[in-house]
Amino acid sequence: MNRITPLLGAHPYIRLFRGKIFVIKVSGSILADDRARASLAEDVALLHHVGIQVVLVHGGGPQLDALCATLGVKREVVAGRRVTDARTQELARMVFRGELNTELVSALAAQGVKAVGLSGGDGASILAHRRPPRTVRDPSTGTEQLVDFGFVGDIDAVDPTLPRLLLGADMVPVFCSLAAMPDGTLLNVNADTIAAQLAVALGAEKLIVCTSVPGLLEDKDDPRRLVSYGDLGTVEELIRQGVVSGGMLPKLAAVGDALRGGVPRVHLIDGTRQHSLLLEVFTNEGCGTMLVLRRDDA
């Protein structure tokens, strides 16, 4: 009976979420780990096969950094966001849409899932404009500087037609972190931002952000200080205290956009932990951080 108990525990969640849309953002650090990528694909396959409609969005920062270093292309990041010149954008297309997107689609195929690799340019699904030069303040240091982000995009519109068609055909859309200008020029867009905007446009039940940390921490150096449940007030307080900084800032900005856009729940989990996705979705305890707009509304 003990072997059956976990299945019985998952049953209420399967009934609750069957037919609902989950948008899952996967960090590049997970895709860099063969074991973590395979485990993630196995979890996504299970969600898919029990009737949950899954849309994946992936980053690829570590892989792009590695290729830039190999080719001697300078990396520049301001307040957690990458500056993308023409050469870096060329490499981003190679890494994001070519290597990583294909590897993730292949990992899903190995689990019996029909997946389709996409960029925001496919079906004009995600349209953006080049971010104009702007003054950026680094919250961790308080310093300001004028930054030209180059081929970095800010999203103007998300058309959910193509991902809905694929979901309706029992397929899993897999988006890389590239959006398109109306003339077809591809722009580098933060993967968390794309995931959040897709979740809003699709009316997703959940946005799940798979990172390489346990979730939102009260002390970034102590993984035991996990915030298992919170709201945007919790996030704002941790930022004010300086606990959250750097690359987590755009991630949490995207989380806020998703919640304010109508996504009921956002989860931050450690995607390098085996089957963390299933633990978060199908158990009461979960394994990461669940965030809502306000606790009173949860």
Buried (B, 14 or more C-beta within 10 A) or exposed (E): EEEEEEEEEBEEBBEEBEEEBBBBBBBBBBBBBEEBBBBBBBBBBBBBEBEBBBBBBBBBBBBBBBBBEEEEBEEBEEBBBBBBBEBBBBBBBBBBBEBBBEBBBEBBEEBEBEBBBBBBBBBBBBBBBBBEEEEBEBBBEEEEEEBEBBBBBBBEEBBBEBBBEBBEEEBBBBBBBBBBBEEEBBBBBBBBBBBBBBBBBBEBBBBBBBBBBBBBBBEBEEEEEBBEBBBBEBBEEBBEEEBBBBBBBBBBBBBBBBBEBEBBBBBBBBBBBBBBBBBBBBEEEBBBBBBBBEEEEE
